[in-house]
């Protein structure tokens, strides 16, 4: 039996580019906001981890 893996999802910058190329400004903005929220969450996670490692 062989396992199959789904291809990785497109990265957010690629999604923004694709939406812009398709002239879908609303979708492009949604992807930009999602990307910013993801960065913000990653930064919060790094800070939390850092504070726990130094506690």
C-alpha positions as CSV (number, residue, x, y, z in Angstrom):
1,X,0.0,0.0,0.0
2,X,1.4,3.4,-0.9
3,X,0.5,6.7,0.7
4,X,-0.2,9.7,-1.4
5,X,0.5,13.2,-0.3
6,X,-1.5,16.2,-1.3
7,X,0.6,18.9,-3.0
8,X,1.4,21.8,-0.6
9,X,-1.0,24.7,-0.7
10,X,0.1,27.8,-2.6
11,X,1.9,30.2,-0.3
12,X,0.1,33.5,0.4
13,X,2.3,35.7,-1.8
14,X,1.5,33.4,-4.7
15,X,-2.2,33.6,-3.9
16,X,-2.1,37.4,-3.8
17,X,-0.3,37.5,-7.1
18,X,-2.8,35.1,-8.7
19,X,-5.7,37.1,-7.4
20,X,-4.2,40.3,-8.7
21,X,-3.5,38.7,-12.0
22,X,-7.2,37.7,-12.1
23,X,-8.1,41.3,-11.4
24,X,-9.8,40.2,-8.1
25,X,-8.8,43.0,-5.8
26,X,-11.1,41.9,-3.0
27,X,-9.6,38.4,-2.9
28,X,-6.1,39.8,-3.1
29,X,-6.8,42.1,-0.1
30,X,-8.2,39.1,1.8
31,X,-5.0,37.2,1.2
32,X,-2.9,40.2,2.2
33,X,-4.8,40.5,5.5
34,X,-4.4,36.7,6.1
35,X,-0.7,36.9,5.5
36,X,-0.3,39.8,7.9
37,X,-2.4,38.0,10.6
38,X,-0.2,34.9,10.1
39,X,2.9,37.0,10.6
40,X,1.4,38.6,13.7
41,X,0.5,35.2,15.2
42,X,4.0,33.9,14.5
43,X,5.6,36.9,16.2
44,X,3.3,36.5,19.2
45,X,4.3,32.8,19.4
46,X,8.0,33.6,19.2
47,X,7.7,36.1,22.0
48,X,5.8,33.6,24.2
49,X,8.3,30.9,23.5
50,X,11.2,33.2,24.2
51,X,9.6,34.4,27.5
52,X,9.1,30.7,28.6
53,X,12.6,29.7,27.7
54,X,14.0,32.5,29.8
55,X,11.7,32.1,32.8
